[in-house]
Structure formats: structure tokens, C-alpha cells
Amino acid sequence: MNKSINAIRFLGMDAINKANSGHPGIVLGAAPMIYSLYTKHMHVTPNKPLWFNRDRFVLAAGHASGMLYPVLHLAGFNVEMEDLKQFRQLNSLTPGHPEYLHTDGIDTTSGPLGQGIAMAAGMAVAESYLAAVFNKEKFNIIDHYTYVICGDGDLQEGVTQEAISLAGHLGLNKLIVLYDSNDIQLDGPLKWANTENTKMKYESMSWDYSRVEDANNLDELNKAIEKAKLTDKPSIIEVKSIIGFGSSKAGQSATHGSPMGIEETNNMRKTLDYNYPEFFAPEEVYADFFKNTVQRGEEALNNWDEMFEEYQELYPELAKQLDNIINGVLDINYEEVLEIAKVGTNEASRVSGGKVITKLSENLIELIGGSADLTKSTKAKGINGDFSKENPLGRNISFGVREHAMAAMVNGLTLHNLRGFSGGFFVFADYMKPAVRMAAIMGIPSMYIFTHDSVAVGEDGPTHEPIEQLSMFRTTPNVNVLRPCDANETAYSFRYALESKKTPSVIALSRQNLEVKVETKYEDFKQGAYVISDKENFEGVLIAAGSEVGLAIDTQELLAQEGINVRVVSMPSMDIFKYTSKEYQESVLPKSITKRLALEMGSPDLWYRFASNVYGIDRFGVSAPGNEAIKFFGFTKENIKEVYKKI
């Protein structure tokens, strides 16, 4: 065991030294923890790394990737010794922080501190829900743990505290966190920044707490993990370790993020009695991992396969549903499920969205989510009651006022093959942006529903009225921002988000009523922009999104009364439209028509890609009734008509 642990340490040191970049301190100190997880507890299958009932592992302290990659290599995942030599290099399989689907055996991208534990909490919710749906007597088809290794920094992040509070409340007993407690941070001793009583803090949040005094005491470590498996609460195991263990700078913050160097590493080889050359592990180490990780995992997989075959015979419908979830197949006929709203229908798109969520949920058991204590306003609510330990079939997650953890937990749900969604006021997207960015980086189709999408929020004033948030997400790579103009575009937005495979969706909905003025089709909507209302021999184009589309159509009619014909283009998603063919873009926005005016109650800058003139808002909002706020900013058909005429 010690030789295997040291193999992890020194392969990590060699990779860091060769890259001249990395974080050796945690590699040296926490190696016993990751060794114990992979060889004694976790069921993983290197030959089938995405086996659905595997235990999940989240390296919340993602900077410790120099510890994870050697484990993946030794355990037979598709990480070769040459890959370790390419640590942190361009296009390698061993980037600076773990990246989901980029490297076999990585269950989530991690690294921004705090995101890992929150995503793990989402994974644990998914496991609990799926077990309640699919497990039958003698058939525990869904039965696995989510393990986390975190550091001091993770536990200081606000998003982590939000997630830990909710995980304790929900009783997520299959969530086990190993806390690498070494009393050192990057800047110096932990006591400079944090003097909390860890035990009292987490027990007060309904977590089971254990403490292991020495990370190198594998017996105590394994006993603590076994104890954690038996509790009815999520567990945190504080493992006291020494940062930079075995080096001349052990226990010092200098080991956190600076390579040790070859000379120091060679001295450590002597100190720790690991007399092997660089990038080498003895055969007995590979044999250890083969027996205790690979074979143990394959045995679990074989047992599961046999059980699932019998399960398919006894419960064919459930087996088919689970198979769809595993393979990301949504068994739904959108045309039958989503009703087309008639022209004249007049309701807020948040209300339309709530109805759509209910309809979709009744047909898709994988759809689950909730709002941040705003369900009555956002209407973004799951069905079958609130998810809890007592009601694990509930698909409404009462996230409480925990926006950041909510977004990260939705990512955890989505990583676990569910279709997770969150709900919140759009202005609070600022709290959620880091998690949305993580979804975009990972290429997972998380859904973030935001309501109260403009100054039409009204009386709550500038603190609650989004201005720059649309631009924030539209400039984020691999995020589709969908801002529908009416009930039908709202339904189409949810359909598009569900059909997405590798891109998260931000759906921005209104507080105020939006009238269905024109019949529209999904085939047009999914292009990102389309001609929603046209006039013959049009001289110009009005381009708009969301509530401003109806305004543009009303303005079109006013202009027509004066003999001025304009085309109206609805652009629910400039992110989608910009990737359509040049021919399609030309058909919607002909280059010959240069007289264009874009309308949106938000930051105007991005609209200049499509129009030479933009009417937007470049200041914060006002406190007034919604209609008065809209009028104050000039978003009336009479004013927009005059603005257009002056072009």
C-alpha cells in the first residue's frame, strides 16, 4: 500500500516538475485519501468508464489533478505514462484541472473552488431520485455514492456553504466528503483566515462528522469512510494531513503551488524509500490497482449487468426508461405535448413557462429542478411535490435563497443524465454566472430559467432590474440565450433547450403579459432569428427579442399607416442565429437593406452586429410601476416610430 501511495506521489511530482507548473503540496499530503477511495471503496470500471451505476468522484480541489492523473493511469484508465509527461501541455489528456469527457475517469470539470461540492450535491440528489424511481425489491439498480476530496479553500467558498446547508437539510446520505485538512493555505497558515470549529459547524448543518488524525493511517481512514456509508446524513471526514509531506518544506505554504524541482524530488525518493526513476511505477503497484480497483469494479459491473437483465424481464417499461436516461434519449412528441397558443393569447412568458414545465414534466421523468425561494414568481417548479428524504420522488427542489449552489447543483443533476433546471430572477444571474460558465465549459445541457427579464420589473427598482445580464451570457462561449416573445416562443425555447446535447440554455422570461400576435413555427424559431411579420417592398427592418417583438410589430403597423413598410425580425437567440448559414442570414436580414433598428430593454452593444441603429438601455433601471418604467425608457410604439423615422 505504501509503495502504491508513493507511486501516486512521485508520478505526480515528476509530472509537475516536467511541466514546471502545478500544485505538489496536496499531491504529497492527500495521496493516501485518493488511494483508499479507489482501491477500497469506489466501484469504477476503467474499461467502461461511463458505467451508469459507478461511484462518482469529484476532485473539488481541482488543482490536485497531479494526484488524480497518476491514479487513473495506474488503475488502467486511458491515461498513459506519456500523458503524465504531457501534464499541463497543449492538447494533452492531462490539463491543469480535470476536464469532463476530455479524460476518461473524470466525472466533472473542477477547479474553481466551491463548484465541486455543490455539483456533487446535485449528483447525490440525482442518485436518490433515480433510486426511488427505478429500484424494486431485490433490485437496487441505482445504488452508488458520490465522493469528494476538498481542501480548506473549498470550504470557505460561499457556494460550498450554500450547498452543504441544503445537502444536510435534504439528508443526502450517499454524499461523502473527504476534507484534506492541512492547516495551510496559499497565503500562509489557515488560522490567518479561518478559526471555525469544523465539527460543530457541519454537525449543526445536519452532517455526520468524523476526524482522522493522520492521513497516512489507512486503517483509521477506511474505518471513517465505512462509518460514513452507514449514516443517514451526508458525511464530512476531516483528515489531518501535512502539505508537502516528505519534502524539506513539509507543512509550509511554499509547497502549495510551486514545483519541488528534481533535486528535492530525488531526495524525497530516498526519504520515502521509493527508489525508482522518473515516470516509473513497479509492477506490484499496477497489480495492486488491477486487483483492488479494476477487478473489484468489473465484479460490481458484472453483478449489475446480470441484475439488469433480470430487471428488464420483470420491469420492461422501467428498464426502457432507464436505458433512455443512460443514453440521453428523450421519449417525447413535442407536437402532441406542447399546445400551440392561439393568436390573442396574452400572458406573461413566466406563466407560459410554468405551464410548459408542468406539461414536459408529466412526459419526462428525467426533468427535475426548482427555484431559489421564488417559485410563486418564477413559476419554475417541478412536479410530484418537494424533493426530500421522505419524498425522494418529488421533482421540485426547494433550493432556498441559494442561487449559486442551485446553478451548480443543476450541473450535478445534468452530469448524472437528468435534465436539471433552475429558476430565479434574471438580475440574480450575477450570483449564478460561475456555475453557468462551468456548464458551458463542460458542454452539458443544463437549463437556467430566469424571469423578470427587464425594467418591466417595475416597482422593485434598479437593484432588481436586469440591464447587462443578457450581454453577460451572450458573450459567454457555448451558452444559448433564449428570450421568447410570447407563449409559443416560450414553449419552443424549452423544446430547444431539451433538444440541446452539449450547450446549456439560459431562458429569459417576462414579468408582464406578452400577446401572441402572429402564428409562428418551431422550424423558424430554432434558427435563432426569423421573419415574424413582413411587408411587401419593405425599406427597413426592426429586430427585437422578447417583449420588444410585440412592440416592433405594433410599431410596424404605425409606420405602415404612414406608407412606410418595414420587416419585423424576431431574434430569440442571437447565439443560435450567428451560426446559421450565410444564405439563411441573408434571407432574414438582406445586406441590401441597411436601414435597421434593433430594440431591447437592455445593454445595446451586441445588437450592433445586426443593426446599425440600436434602441436599448445603457443605464440602471428605475422604481416605478412596470408600464411607467417602460414608458420612461421610451419603449412605446409612438416613440420607436419616431426613432425609426429619424434614421
C-alpha positions in Angstrom: 0.0 0.0 0.0 2.7 2.5 0.9 4.5 1.8 -2.3 1.3 2.4 -4.3 0.7 5.7 -2.4 4.3 6.7 -3.1 3.8 5.9 -6.7 1.0 8.3 -6.9 3.1 10.9 -5.1 6.1 10.6 -7.3 4.4 10.3 -10.6 2.6 13.5 -9.6 5.9 15.1 -8.7 7.5 14.0 -11.9 4.7 15.4 -14.0 4.7 18.7 -12.1 8.5 19.0 -12.3 8.5 18.3 -16.1 5.7 20.9 -16.6 7.4 23.3 -14.2 3.9 24.0 -13.1 1.4 22.5 -10.7 0.5 22.0 -7.0 2.7 19.4 -5.3 1.7 20.1 -1.7 -1.7 18.4 -1.9 -0.4 15.6 -4.1 2.1 14.6 -1.3 -0.4 15.1 1.5 -3.6 13.7 0.2 -2.4 10.7 -1.8 -3.5 8.2 0.9 -7.0 9.5 0.6 -7.4 9.1 -3.1 -5.6 5.7 -2.9 -8.1 4.5 -0.3 -11.1 5.6 -2.2 -10.1 4.0 -5.5 -8.8 0.7 -4.0 -11.1 0.1 -1.1 -14.4 1.9 -1.6 -15.3 3.2 -5.1 -16.7 1.0 -7.8 -15.3 2.3 -11.1 -14.6 0.5 -14.3 -11.7 1.7 -16.5 -12.9 -0.4 -19.4 -16.3 1.1 -19.2 -15.7 4.5 -17.6 -19.3 5.8 -18.0 -21.0 2.8 -16.4 -24.1 4.4 -15.0 -24.0 2.8 -11.5 -20.4 3.7 -10.9 -19.5 5.7 -7.8 -18.9 9.3 -8.7 -15.7 11.1 -7.7 -15.3 14.8 -7.6 -11.9 16.4 -7.0 -13.3 19.6 -5.7 -9.7 20.7 -5.1 -9.1 20.5 -8.9 -5.6 21.9 -8.6 -4.7 18.5 -7.2 -5.0 17.0 -10.7 -1.4 15.9 -10.4 -2.7 13.4 -7.9 -5.7 12.2 -9.9 -4.0 11.5 -13.2 -1.5 9.1 -11.8 -4.3 7.2 -10.1 -6.2 7.0 -13.4 -3.0 5.8 -15.1 -2.3 3.1 -12.5 -5.9 1.9 -12.5 -6.0 1.3 -16.2 -8.0 4.3 -17.5 -6.9 5.7 -20.8 -4.1 7.8 -19.3 -0.7 6.6 -20.5 2.7 7.4 -19.0 3.3 9.6 -21.9 0.1 11.6 -21.0 1.6 12.2 -17.5 4.7 13.5 -19.2 2.5 16.0 -21.1 0.9 17.3 -17.9 -0.5 20.9 -18.4 0.7 21.0 -22.0 -1.4 22.0 -25.1 -4.0 19.4 -26.2 -2.8 16.8 -23.7 -5.2 14.4 -21.8 -3.8 15.8 -18.5 -4.8 19.5 -18.4 -4.1 21.7 -15.3 -7.5 21.0 -13.8 -9.7 17.9 -14.5 -12.0 18.3 -17.5 -15.2 16.3 -18.0 -15.2 13.9 -21.0 -11.7 15.2 -22.0 -10.1 12.5 -20.0 -11.5 9.1 -19.1 -12.5 8.7 -15.5 -13.3 12.4 -14.9 -16.9 12.8 -13.7 -16.9 16.6 -13.7 -14.7 19.5 -14.6 -13.5 21.0 -11.3 -11.1 23.7 -10.1 -12.9 26.9 -9.3 -13.1 26.3 -5.6 -16.6 25.6 -4.3 -18.1 24.3 -7.5 -17.1 20.7 -6.9 -19.0 20.1 -3.6 -22.1 21.9 -5.0 -22.1 19.8 -8.2 -21.5 16.6 -6.0 -24.6 17.6 -4.0 -26.6 17.7 -7.3 -25.2 14.3 -8.2 -26.4 12.9 -4.9 -29.9 14.3 -5.4 -29.9 12.6 -8.8 -28.8 9.2 -7.3 -31.5 9.5 -4.6 -34.3 10.4 -7.1 -33.3 7.8 -9.6 -33.1 5.1 -6.9 -36.6 6.0 -5.8 -37.9 5.8 -9.4 -36.2 2.6 -10.5 -35.3 0.4 -7.5 -37.5 -2.5 -6.7 -37.3 -5.2 -4.0 -34.1 -7.2 -4.6 -33.2 -4.8 -7.5 -31.1 -1.9 -6.4 -30.4 -0.8 -9.9 -29.3 2.6 -8.7 -27.1 2.3 -5.7 -23.8 4.3 -5.6 -22.0 7.0 -3.7 -20.7 10.4 -4.6 -17.2 11.0 -3.1 -15.4 14.3 -2.9 -11.9 15.4 -1.9 -11.8 19.0 -1.0 -9.4 21.4 0.8 -9.6 24.3 3.1 -10.3 26.8 0.3 -13.3 24.8 -1.0 -15.0 25.0 2.4 -14.5 28.8 2.6 -16.4 29.5 -0.6 -20.0 30.7 -0.2 -21.3 28.4 -2.9 -20.0 25.4 -0.8 -21.7 26.6 2.3 -25.0 27.0 0.4 -24.7 23.5 -1.0 -23.6 21.9 2.3 -26.6 23.6 4.1 -29.0 22.2 1.6 -27.4 18.8 1.4 -27.8 18.4 5.1 -31.4 19.6 5.0 -32.1 17.0 2.3 -30.3 14.2 4.1 -28.1 13.2 1.1 -26.6 10.3 2.9 -24.7 9.0 -0.1 -22.6 12.1 -0.3 -19.2 11.7 1.4 -16.7 14.5 1.5 -13.0 13.9 2.5 -11.6 17.2 3.8 -7.9 17.4 3.3 -7.2 19.4 6.5 -3.6 20.6 6.5 -4.0 24.0 8.2 -2.2 25.7 5.3 -3.5 27.9 2.5 -1.7 29.6 -0.4 -1.0 32.8 1.6 0.0 31.1 4.8 -1.4 29.4 7.9 -5.2 28.7 7.8 -5.5 30.5 11.1 -4.8 33.8 9.4 -8.2 33.5 7.7 -10.3 30.9 9.4 -10.7 29.7 13.0 -14.0 27.9 12.8 -14.9 24.7 14.8 -15.3 22.4 11.9 -17.1 19.6 13.9 -19.7 21.9 15.4 -20.2 23.8 12.1 -21.1 20.8 10.0 -22.9 18.9 12.6 -25.2 22.0 13.0 -26.0 21.7 9.3 -27.1 18.0 9.8 -23.9 16.4 8.5 -22.1 13.4 10.1 -18.6 14.4 11.1 -15.5 12.2 11.6 -11.9 13.1 12.1 -8.8 11.1 11.1 -5.7 12.4 12.9 -3.2 11.2 10.4 -3.8 10.9 6.6 -1.2 8.1 6.4 -3.2 5.9 8.9 -5.1 3.9 6.3 -6.9 1.8 8.9 -8.5 4.8 10.6 -9.2 6.4 7.2 -11.0 3.4 5.9 -13.0 3.0 9.1 -14.1 6.6 8.9 -15.3 6.0 5.3 -17.1 2.8 6.2 -18.8 4.7 9.1 -19.9 7.4 6.7 -21.6 4.8 4.5 -23.8 3.8 7.4 -25.1 7.2 8.4 -28.4 8.7 7.3 -26.8 12.0 6.7 -24.2 13.4 4.3 -20.7 12.9 5.8 -17.6 15.0 6.1 -14.4 13.4 7.2 -11.7 15.8 8.3 -8.4 14.1 7.5 -5.4 15.8 9.1 -2.6 15.8 6.6 0.7 17.5 6.1 1.0 19.6 3.0 4.1 18.7 1.1 4.5 15.5 3.1 8.0 14.0 2.8 9.7 17.2 1.5 12.1 19.5 3.2 9.3 22.2 3.1 6.6 19.9 4.5 3.9 21.9 6.3 4.7 25.1 4.5 2.6 27.1 2.2 5.5 27.3 -0.2 4.6 23.7 -1.4 1.1 24.7 -2.4 1.6 25.9 -6.0 5.3 25.7 -6.8 7.2 22.7 -8.3 9.6 20.9 -6.0 12.3 20.5 -8.6 14.2 17.4 -9.5 16.9 17.6 -6.7 14.3 17.9 -4.0 12.2 15.2 -5.5 15.2 12.8 -5.7 15.9 13.5 -2.0 12.3 12.7 -1.2 12.7 9.4 -3.0 15.3 8.4 -0.5 13.4 9.7 2.4 10.2 7.8 1.5 12.1 4.7 0.3 10.9 4.9 -3.2 14.0 4.1 -5.2 12.6 4.2 -8.8 13.5 6.5 -11.7 11.3 9.3 -13.0 8.0 8.3 -14.6 8.2 4.8 -13.4 6.0 2.6 -11.2 6.9 -1.0 -10.2 4.7 -3.8 -11.5 3.4 -4.6 -8.0 1.8 -1.2 -7.9 0.0 -1.9 -11.2 -1.0 -5.3 -9.8 -2.4 -3.6 -6.6 -4.6 -1.3 -8.7 -5.6 -4.1 -11.0 -6.8 -6.3 -8.2 -8.3 -3.7 -5.9 -9.7 -1.2 -8.4 -10.1 -2.9 -11.8 -11.2 -6.4 -10.8 -13.3 -5.1 -7.9 -15.1 -2.7 -10.3 -15.6 -5.3 -13.0 -17.1 -7.7 -10.5 -19.6 -5.0 -9.5 -20.3 -4.2 -13.1 -20.9 -7.9 -14.0 -23.2 -8.3 -11.0 -25.1 -5.2 -12.1 -25.4 -6.4 -15.7 -26.8 -9.7 -14.5 -29.3 -8.0 -12.2 -30.3 -5.5 -15.0 -31.0 -8.4 -17.4 -33.5 -9.9 -14.9 -34.8 -6.4 -14.2 -35.6 -5.9 -17.9 -37.7 -9.1 -17.9 -39.7 -8.2 -14.8 -39.9 -4.4 -15.4 -39.6 -3.8 -19.1 -41.1 -0.3 -19.1 -38.9 1.0 -16.3 -35.9 -0.6 -17.9 -36.6 1.1 -21.1 -37.0 4.5 -19.3 -33.7 4.0 -17.5 -32.0 3.0 -20.7 -33.2 6.2 -22.3 -31.8 8.2 -19.4 -28.5 6.4 -19.7 -28.3 7.1 -23.4 -29.7 10.6 -23.3 -32.8 9.8 -25.3 -35.9 11.9 -24.6 -39.0 9.9 -25.4 -41.4 12.7 -26.2 -43.5 14.0 -29.0 -43.3 17.8 -28.6 -46.1 18.5 -31.1 -48.5 16.4 -29.0 -47.3 17.6 -25.6 -46.9 21.3 -26.2 -50.1 23.1 -27.2 -50.0 26.0 -29.7 -51.3 29.2 -28.1 -53.8 31.0 -30.3 -53.3 34.5 -31.6 -54.6 36.9 -29.0 -53.3 34.8 -26.1 -52.0 37.3 -23.6 -49.9 36.1 -20.6 -46.5 36.7 -19.1 -43.9 34.3 -20.5 -43.0 33.2 -17.0 -46.6 32.0 -16.7 -46.3 30.3 -20.1 -43.0 28.8 -18.9 -44.6 27.4 -15.8 -47.3 25.6 -17.8 -44.7 24.2 -20.2 -42.6 22.8 -17.4 -45.6 21.0 -15.9 -46.5 19.6 -19.3 -43.0 18.5 -20.0 -42.5 17.0 -16.6 -45.6 14.9 -17.0 -43.9 13.3 -20.0 -40.3 13.3 -19.0 -39.3 11.6 -15.7 -35.8 13.0 -16.1 -36.9 16.6 -15.8 -36.3 17.9 -12.3 -35.5 21.3 -10.7 -36.8 24.3 -8.8 -36.4 27.9 -7.9 -34.4 29.8 -5.3 -37.3 30.6 -3.0 -39.1 32.3 -5.9 -41.5 29.6 -7.2 -44.6 31.8 -6.8 -43.0 34.4 -9.0 -40.9 32.4 -11.5 -43.4 29.6 -11.9 -40.3 27.3 -12.4 -41.4 24.4 -10.3 -41.1 20.6 -10.6 -44.0 18.2 -10.1 -44.8 15.5 -7.6 -44.1 17.6 -4.5 -40.8 18.8 -2.9 -37.8 16.5 -3.1 -36.8 15.4 0.3 -35.5 12.3 2.2 -39.1 11.4 2.9 -40.3 12.1 -0.7 -37.3 11.3 -3.0 -39.8 11.1 -5.9 -40.5 14.8 -5.6 -39.2 16.7 -8.6 -39.4 20.2 -7.1 -36.2 21.1 -5.4 -36.8 23.9 -2.9 -33.3 25.4 -3.2 -34.0 28.3 -0.8 -32.1 31.6 -1.3 -29.1 29.8 -2.6 -28.7 30.9 -6.2 -25.1 29.9 -6.7 -25.4 26.4 -5.3 -28.7 26.0 -7.2 -27.0 26.6 -10.5 -24.1 24.3 -9.6 -26.4 21.6 -8.3 -28.3 21.7 -11.6 -25.0 20.9 -13.3 -24.6 17.9 -10.9 -28.1 16.7 -11.9 -27.3 17.2 -15.6 -24.0 15.4 -15.2 -26.0 12.5 -13.8 -28.0 12.3 -17.0 -31.1 14.1 -15.7 -32.4 17.3 -17.2 -32.0 19.7 -14.4 -33.4 23.3 -14.4 -33.2 26.2 -12.0 -35.4 29.3 -11.6 -34.6 32.8 -10.4 -34.9 36.5 -11.2 -32.7 37.4 -14.1 -30.8 40.1 -12.1 -29.5 37.4 -9.8 -27.9 35.7 -12.7 -24.8 37.5 -11.4 -24.8 35.1 -8.5 -25.0 32.1 -10.8 -22.7 33.0 -13.6 -19.7 30.9 -12.4 -21.8 27.7 -12.5 -23.3 28.6 -15.9 -19.8 29.1 -17.2 -18.8 25.6 -15.9 -21.8 24.0 -17.7 -20.6 25.8 -20.9 -17.1 24.6 -20.5 -18.2 21.0 -19.8 -20.6 21.1 -22.7 -23.7 19.9 -20.7 -27.3 21.0 -21.4 -28.2 22.5 -18.1 -31.2 24.7 -18.1 -31.3 28.1 -16.3 -34.7 29.8 -16.3 -34.8 33.5 -15.5 -37.8 35.6 -15.1 -38.4 39.4 -14.6 -36.1 39.9 -17.5 -36.2 43.7 -18.0 -37.0 47.1 -16.4 -40.6 46.0 -16.6 -40.0 44.5 -13.2 -41.0 48.0 -12.1 -41.5 48.9 -8.5 -38.6 46.9 -7.1 -36.3 49.3 -9.0 -32.8 49.2 -10.3 -31.5 46.5 -7.8 -33.9 44.1 -9.3 -34.0 45.2 -13.0 -31.5 43.4 -15.3 -29.6 45.6 -17.8 -26.3 44.0 -18.6 -27.2 40.3 -17.8 -28.3 39.4 -21.3 -24.9 40.6 -22.7 -23.1 38.8 -20.0 -24.5 35.4 -21.1 -24.5 36.2 -24.8 -20.7 36.8 -24.6 -20.1 33.6 -22.8 -18.9 30.9 -25.2 -21.2 27.8 -25.7 -24.3 29.3 -24.0 -27.6 29.7 -25.8 -29.6 32.7 -24.5 -33.2 32.3 -25.4 -35.5 35.3 -24.9 -39.0 34.4 -26.2 -41.6 36.9 -27.3 -44.8 35.1 -26.5 -46.3 31.8 -25.2 -45.4 29.9 -28.3 -41.8 31.1 -28.5 -41.6 30.2 -24.7 -42.7 26.6 -25.5 -40.2 26.5 -28.3 -37.4 27.7 -26.0 -37.9 24.8 -23.6 -38.0 22.4 -26.5 -34.8 23.8 -28.0 -33.1 23.6 -24.5 -34.2 20.0 -24.1 -33.0 19.0 -27.6 -29.6 20.5 -26.9 -26.9 18.0 -26.2 -23.8 20.0 -25.5 -24.9 23.5 -24.7 -26.5 24.9 -21.6 -29.5 27.2 -22.1 -30.5 30.5 -20.5 -34.2 31.2 -20.9 -35.2 34.8 -20.1 -38.9 35.3 -19.4 -41.1 38.3 -18.7 -43.0 39.5 -15.7 -45.5 41.4 -17.8 -48.0 39.9 -20.2 -47.0 39.3 -23.8 -49.6 38.9 -26.5 -49.4 36.2 -29.2 -49.7 38.5 -32.3 -48.6 36.1 -35.0 -48.6 32.4 -35.6 -45.1 31.0 -35.5 -43.4 27.7 -36.2 -40.7 25.8 -34.3 -38.7 25.3 -37.6 -38.3 29.1 -37.9 -37.7 29.7 -34.2 -34.8 27.2 -34.0 -32.8 29.2 -36.5 -32.4 31.8 -33.7 -34.0 34.6 -35.8 -36.7 34.7 -38.4 -39.1 37.0 -40.1 -42.1 37.1 -37.8 -44.1 39.9 -39.7 -43.3 41.1 -43.2 -44.5 43.8 -45.5 -44.0 44.0 -49.3 -41.3 46.2 -50.6 -40.0 46.9 -47.1 -37.4 49.6 -46.8 -36.1 48.7 -43.4 -36.0 46.1 -40.6 -37.0 46.2 -37.0 -35.1 43.5 -35.0 -36.2 42.6 -31.5 -36.2 39.9 -28.8 -38.6 39.0 -26.0 -41.3 41.6 -25.1 -39.9 44.0 -27.6 -41.0 41.9 -30.5 -44.6 42.8 -29.9 -43.6 46.4 -29.7 -41.8 46.1 -33.0 -45.0 44.6 -34.6 -47.1 47.4 -33.2 -44.6 49.9 -34.5 -44.6 48.2 -37.9 -48.4 48.9 -38.1 -48.0 52.6 -37.1 -45.3 53.0 -39.8 -47.5 51.3 -42.4 -50.2 53.8 -41.7 -47.8 56.4 -42.9 -46.8 54.4 -46.0 -43.6 53.1 -44.6 -43.1 49.4 -44.9 -40.7 47.6 -42.6 -40.0 43.9 -41.9 -40.0 42.7 -38.3 -37.5 40.0 -37.3 -37.8 38.1 -34.0 -34.4 37.2 -32.7 -35.0 34.9 -29.7 -31.3 33.8 -29.8 -28.5 35.7 -31.5 -26.2 32.9 -30.2 -28.0 30.4 -32.5 -28.6 32.8 -35.4 -24.9 33.7 -35.8 -24.1 30.1 -36.6 -26.7 29.7 -39.3 -25.7 29.7 -42.9 -24.9 33.0 -44.7 -27.7 32.2 -47.1 -30.2 32.0 -44.3 -28.9 35.1 -42.6 -29.2 37.0 -45.9 -32.8 35.8 -46.3 -33.7 37.2 -42.9 -31.5 40.3 -42.9 -30.7 41.2 -46.5 -27.5 43.2 -46.8 -29.2 45.5 -49.3 -31.4 46.7 -46.5 -29.2 48.9 -44.4 -31.9 50.7 -42.5 -32.2 48.6 -39.5 -33.2 49.3 -35.9 -32.8 46.8 -33.1 -34.9 47.1 -29.9 -34.2 45.6 -26.5 -34.7 46.7 -22.9 -31.1 46.0 -22.0 -27.5 46.8 -23.0 -27.4 47.8 -26.6 -23.8 46.9 -27.6 -24.2 43.4 -29.0 -27.1 44.4 -31.3 -24.7 46.4 -33.4 -23.7 43.1 -35.0 -27.1 43.0 -36.7 -28.2 46.6 -36.9 -26.6 50.0 -37.5 -29.0 51.6 -35.1 -30.0 50.2 -31.6 -32.5 51.4 -29.1 -31.6 50.0 -25.8 -30.8 51.0 -22.2 -27.3 51.9 -21.1 -28.1 52.9 -17.5 -29.7 51.2 -14.5 -33.4 51.0 -14.1 -36.0 52.9 -12.1 -38.5 52.2 -9.4 -42.0 52.7 -10.8 -44.9 50.6 -11.9 -43.8 48.4 -14.8 -45.7 50.2 -17.5 -44.4 53.6 -16.3 -40.8 52.2 -16.3 -41.2 51.0 -19.9 -42.7 54.4 -20.9 -39.9 56.3 -19.1 -37.3 54.5 -21.2 -39.2 55.2 -24.4 -40.3 51.6 -25.3 -43.6 52.7 -26.8 -44.7 52.3 -30.3 -45.1 56.0 -30.8 -41.6 56.7 -29.7 -40.0 53.8 -31.6 -41.8 55.0 -34.7 -40.2 58.4 -34.4 -36.8 56.9 -33.7 -37.0 54.8 -36.8 -38.1 57.7 -39.0 -35.1 59.7 -37.9 -32.6 57.1 -39.2 
